[in-house]
Amino acid sequence: MANLAAAMKASIYHHILFLVIVFVPCTGWAQYPGWQQAIDYTMDITVDAPQHQYSGSMDVTYVNNSPDVLARIPFHLFFNAFQPESMMDVRSRNIADPDRRVGDRIAGLPEDEQGWITVSRATVGKTEAAFDASGTIGWLTLPKALAPGKKVKIHLDWDAQVPRQVRRSGWMNAQGVEFSMTQWYPKVCEYDHHGWHTNPYIGREFHGVWGDFDVTIHMDAAYMIGGTGALQNPEECGHGYSDATTPTSGNIDWHFVAEDVHDFAWAADPDFVHKVLEMESGTTLHFIHQADTSYGAWEELPAIAGRALEYYSEHVGAYPWPQYTVIEGGDGGMEYPMCTLVRGNRNLRSLVGVTAHEMAHAWFQGILATNESLHEWMDEGFTSWIESEFLAKEFNESKDQPHYWAYGGYLNLVRDGGEEPLSTHADHYVTNRAYGTGAYSKGEVLLNQLAAIIGESARNAGIKRYFDEWSFSHPGPVDFKRVMERESGLELDTYFQYMLNSTHHVDVALSAVRITSDSTYIELERIGKLPLPVDLRITTADGRTLDHHIPQVVTQGHRPLEDGEQLMAPWPWTHPTYTVALPISEPGCTVEIDPRRWTADADRSNNKVSFSTGLIQEWKSGGEQ
């Protein structure tokens, strides 16, 4: 199997692998156990476009790099979710706040608009094998158990009906795109030190095995296709992929190849047009959308998307694949390796926003690929963070506080009492709002708020180090935490325990201030249960700022101090109050907690107090100045 990961990481790869193999068995607590399964797919697909059906044939080479003997191999059969009474249907009709794109739509699908996928034949080597499907999971029983270090060759034949577009997959989306082909083939489930990941599909997150895909799609010549992978025969396909004349009848054989990816998606429509942007880095960006001239934003998108790719490569890590494709389709925006499907009928700001977000997933979901079902915040939250950073720069907006939307959404949920711990499995949140706000907003806050503990420079350097060390390795929360600890030299156990496994939040208040002729006394109170370092600023009557940093005992150190910033004694989390005694007197000053607004303080009304001029001044929370 071609290995872009090794090429990307070059000389450090073997050193990292050695450290993982030697030390992980001793610690037993990292997400990545030092081995990963491997897979290659070769598919041949024939589409019956008028019937919205297709037949597929697939050869799979699966390598068992685990220490376990495997008797069965499970496959995802995602299209089976689009049937009345499926788990996805029932979940949508019973959750308190259903996704309006789904609602009860699946329950009302007529038979010719439902989705299904049926494996008609399975062989292992030359031996017929049993394949038993139940809902969105099918189990292949191996004639002979697969031993550690061995590989097996599997062949599947199957037929499928593409559902009417409801969620991500399907035909005829709201803008009239004919085929959004995502989660469309029998996909081998991931196996790691947790075991098999066989979550029934209810419309949430994904996890997969890295491998190579060789996919040939036979489809009516009227359709243009875009998707994962590099097109191998552009001169035969036309449609803007080459200067060759596009065939006008019969089928076109679209042949795509993708290396080191964990999924394959594509879309097709007869009205698609195709634009290309060649980047100096060597990456080719494709933009495929309907020709409707009302979508003027698509004309401006390529240049901005190119700048996004450059920004992410600079601030996270180099993009390793030869191409990336933005395709109109789906029902919003959804990331896949080397491509994304986005709803197209948007103004420029909206189209750029969704594209920038989905492109950023290439780094956090495509290359790092944490198990999203278990740790959805590591993908959605980190993706949202770098997206916000890019958009603030691109549109010159909210540069001082590019993450204010994330902080606002997270704190609204905190105040409403609807928050659930980030350790909740993505499929099992009680409400969609708790899932969405936790994965996206709180995940973004978690990453940004690290600056309050370790500083912006260490946080930003830690992100690049995390990418370099864990690309193509399915890292987990401990792996990310340890990178940030090594980068900063601080202990972050308490921060991650609180942020992931509880719904405790930050709320630090000014409870009393006394200014005498020669001293200032400031009393702080921790109202929220999440202990973080505290930044305290005194702004004098003549505009000078006097900054003070109060670390937490549990971090066993502090972030780098800013110029002129004064370090105070650590605040033990066991102590509900903390007193600052300063040998200064500044009548007419303003005292403020967290002036940079790095922390998600749930109540900022108790963070700031201002004084009029006078020699002796005293203020207490709830009292009068």
SULHUMO-V928127 format. One line per field, one symbol per residue. ss: DSSP state (a for helix, b for strand, c for the rest). burial: + if it has 16 or more other ideal C-beta (glycine too) atoms within 10 Angstrom, else -. A space follows every 10 residues. Layout:
ss->???
burial->???
This chain:
ss->cccaaaaaac caaaaaaaaa aaaaaaaccc cccccccbbb bbbbbbbbcc ccbbbbbbbb bbbccccccb bbbbbbcaaa acccccaaaa aaaacccccc cccccaaacc aaaccbbbbb bbbbccbbcc bbbbccbbbb bbbbbbcccc bbbbbbbbbb bccbcccccb bcccccccbb bcccccbbcc bbccbbcccc cccccccccc bbbbbbbbbb cccbbbbccb bccaaaaccc cccccccccc bbbbbbbbbb bccccbbbbc cbbbbbbbcc cccbbbbbbb ccccccaaaa aaaaaaaaaa aaaaaccccc ccbbbbbbcc ccbbbbccbb bbcccccaaa aaaaaaaaaa aaaaaaaacc cccccaaaaa aaaaaaaaaa aaaacccccc cccaaaaaaa aaaaaacccc cccccaaacc caaaaaaaaa aaaaaaaaaa aaaacaaaaa aaaaaaaaaa ccccccaaaa aaaaaaaacc ccaaaaaaaa accccbcbbb bbbbbccccb bbbbbbcccc cccbbbbbbc ccccbbbbbb bbaaaccccc cccccbbbbb bcccccbbbb bbcccccccb bbbccccccc bccaaacbbb ccccccbbbb ccccc
burial->---++--++- --+------+ ---+-----+ ++++++++++ +++++-+-+- -+-+-+-+-+ ++++-+---+ --++++++++ +++--++++- +++-+--++- ++--++--+- --+++++++- -+++----+- +-+--+++++ -+---+---- -+-+++-+-+ ++++++++++ +++-+-++++ ++++++++++ ++---++-++ ++++++++++ +++++++-++ ++++++++++ +--+-+++++ +--------- -+-+++++++ +++++++++- -+++--+-+- --+-++++++ ----+-++-- ++-+++-+++ +++-++++++ +-++++++++ +-++++++++ ++++++---- ++++++++++ ++++++++++ ++++++++++ ++++++++++ ++-+------ -++--++-++ +-++---+++ ++-+-++-+- ++++++++++ ++++++++++ +++++--+++ +++-++++++ +++++++-++ +++++-++-+ ++-+++-+++ --++++++++ +++-+----+ -+++-+-+-+ +++++++++- -----+++++ ++-++--++- ----+--+-+ +-+----+-+ -+---++-++ +++++-++++ ++++-++-+- +-----+-+- -----
